[in-house]
Amino acid sequence: MGSRTFLIGGGWDRAEVYEPFLREVRGERRVGCLIVDEGDGAAQFERYAAALGKAGPTCAPVPLLVPLGGRFEPEAALEGIDGLLVCGGLTPAYQDALAGCLERLPGLLAEREVPYAGFSAGAAVAARRAVVGGWLVDGVPVCPEETGEDLAEVEVRAGLGLVPFAVDVHAAQWGTLARLVSAVGRGDVPYGVAVDENTLLVVGDGEARVTGAGRAHVVRPHSEGEVTVRAYVAGDSWPVH
């Protein structure tokens, strides 16, 4: 997996969830904020810039806005960038924006030693198999409709492969743990982690470690569609393979 990857489950209350990521950013500490622009991209950037500024006053946030339906071109966008934060919004739109560079972007990050952080949607698309939304499984509700990301059936798409497990976000706040349980139980993803808001999962050096206010809920297949769920709190870790 290369260098460490930083996955934030959403929320805005804890600047410290950005601090481990910012400690990895070198050079001039220019942090590119990749935002799928649905018309309010500039305002969204200011929100992330403020959060980053509280966590690391010496960092320099840089807007990387991609219009809705557009594609992210990393070779040009990452010029002069020392860290990449892929932000939140409609997860399917972020996967679509990255679809043309899923194979290239991880290599570029490693080559240029640019650490990756994902916030909400950005955390979900970091997975090899990304749960991008949906609230129904074969027509049966598994989580609230408003958490479906404009999708009906739960959908899994190709992701960046920065982590080997699927990621869901806003777990406690939105009730999305059940969506991940369904995806793992059906074999759509090998296993997964649902991350609460204001909670950071740091993945690297063969382990995943939790920091922040909430929990990371690890969902693993058991047998014949059954799964096991174990919740980890700040300071806990487990081996990643």
Long-range contacts (C-beta under 8 A, 24 or more apart in sequence): 1-162, 1-163, 1-164, 1-203, 1-204, 1-240, 2-106, 2-109, 2-110, 3-109, 3-110, 3-113, 3-115, 3-204, 4-115, 4-202, 4-203, 4-204, 4-205, 5-115, 5-116, 5-117, 5-118, 5-126, 5-162, 5-163, 5-202, 5-203, 5-204, 6-115, 6-116, 6-117, 6-118, 6-200, 6-201, 6-202, 6-203, 7-117, 7-118, 7-123, 7-126, 7-163, 7-167, 7-193, 7-195, 7-200, 7-201, 7-202, 7-203, 8-117, 8-118, 8-119, 8-120, 8-122, 8-123, 8-195, 8-199, 8-200, 8-201, 9-120, 9-123, 9-169, 9-170, 9-171, 9-194, 9-195, 9-196, 9-197, 9-198, 9-199, 9-200, 9-201, 9-214, 9-216, 10-88, 10-119, 10-120, 10-169, 10-170, 10-173, 10-195, 10-197, 10-198, 11-170, 11-173, 11-196, 11-197, 11-198, 11-199, 11-213, 12-47, 12-51, 12-198, 13-197, 13-198, 13-213, 14-198, 14-212, 14-213, 15-51, 15-54, 15-55, 16-55, 16-211, 16-212, 17-55, 17-198, 17-199, 17-200, 17-211, 17-212, 18-51, 18-52, 18-55, 18-56, 18-117, 19-55, 19-56, 20-200, 20-202, 20-211, 21-83, 21-85, 21-115, 21-117, 21-200, 22-52, 22-55, 22-56, 22-59, 22-83, 23-56, 24-83, 24-115, 25-56, 25-59, 25-82, 25-83, 25-115, 26-82, 26-113, 27-82, 28-60, 28-80, 28-82, 29-56, 29-58, 29-59, 29-60, 29-82, 29-83, 30-59, 30-60, 30-62, 30-80, 30-81, 30-82, 30-83, 31-59, 31-60, 31-61, 31-62, 31-81, 31-82, 31-83, 31-84, 31-85, 32-62, 32-64, 32-77, 32-78, 32-81, 32-83, 32-84, 32-85, 33-61, 33-62, 33-63, 33-64, 33-85, 33-87, 34-64, 34-66, 34-72, 34-77, 34-84, 34-85, 34-86, 34-87, 34-97, 34-122, 35-63, 35-64, 35-65, 35-66, 35-87, 35-89, 36-66, 36-67, 36-68, 36-89, 36-90, 36-93, 36-94, 36-97, 36-121, 37-65, 37-66, 37-67, 37-68, 38-68, 38-89, 38-90, 38-93, 39-68, 41-65, 44-87, 44-89, 48-85, 48-87, 48-119, 52-85, 59-83, 66-97, 68-93, 69-93, 69-96, 70-97, 71-96, 71-97, 71-98, 71-99, 71-100, 71-101, 72-97, 72-98, 72-100, 72-101, 72-105, 73-100, 73-101, 74-101, 74-104, 74-105, 74-108, 75-104, 75-108, 78-108, 78-109, 78-112, 78-114, 81-114, 82-114, 83-114, 83-115, 83-116, 83-117, 84-109, 84-114, 84-115, 84-116, 84-117, 85-117, 85-118, 85-119, 85-122, 86-116, 86-117, 86-118, 86-119, 86-121, 86-122, 86-125, 86-126, 87-119, 87-120, 87-121, 87-122, 88-119, 88-120, 88-121, 88-122, 89-120, 89-121, 90-121, 90-133, 90-149, 90-150, 91-120, 91-121, 91-124, 91-125, 91-130, 91-132, 91-133, 91-149, 92-132, 92-133, 92-149, 92-150, 92-151, 92-155, 92-157, 93-121, 94-121, 94-122, 94-124, 94-125, 95-125, 95-130, 95-132, 95-157, 95-158, 95-159, 98-125, 98-160, 99-158, 102-158, 102-159, 102-160, 102-161, 105-160, 106-160, 106-161, 106-162, 116-160, 116-162, 118-167, 120-169, 120-170, 121-169, 123-167, 123-169, 123-195, 123-201, 124-159, 124-166, 124-167, 124-168, 124-169, 125-159, 125-160, 126-159, 126-160, 126-162, 126-163, 126-167, 127-159, 127-160, 127-161, 127-162, 127-163, 127-164, 127-165, 127-166, 127-167, 127-189, 127-192, 128-158, 128-159, 128-160, 128-161, 128-163, 128-164, 129-156, 129-157, 129-158, 129-159, 129-166, 129-188, 129-189, 129-190, 130-156, 130-157, 130-158, 130-159, 130-160, 130-166, 130-167, 131-155, 131-156, 131-166, 131-167, 131-168, 131-179, 131-180, 131-183, 131-188, 131-189, 131-192, 132-156, 132-157, 134-179, 135-179, 137-182, 137-186, 142-178, 142-179, 142-181, 142-182, 143-174, 143-175, 143-176, 143-178, 143-179, 144-174, 144-175, 147-174, 147-175, 147-176, 147-179, 154-179, 154-182, 154-183, 154-188, 156-183, 156-188, 156-189, 162-203, 163-203, 163-208, 163-240, 164-190, 164-240, 164-241, 165-189, 165-190, 165-191, 165-192, 165-193, 165-240, 166-190, 166-191, 166-192, 166-193, 167-192, 167-193, 167-194, 167-195, 167-201, 168-192, 168-193, 168-194, 168-195, 169-194, 169-195, 169-197, 170-196, 170-197, 171-195, 171-196, 171-214, 171-215, 171-217, 172-196, 172-197, 172-214, 172-215, 173-197, 177-217, 177-219, 177-229, 180-217, 180-219, 181-219, 181-227, 181-229, 184-219, 184-220, 184-221, 184-227, 185-221, 185-225, 185-226, 185-227, 186-225, 187-221, 190-221, 191-218, 191-219, 191-220, 191-221, 192-218, 192-219, 193-217, 193-218, 193-219, 194-219, 199-234, 203-240, 206-239, 206-240, 206-241, 207-237, 207-238, 207-239, 207-240, 208-237, 208-238, 208-240, 209-235, 209-236, 209-237, 210-234, 210-235, 210-236, 210-237, 211-235
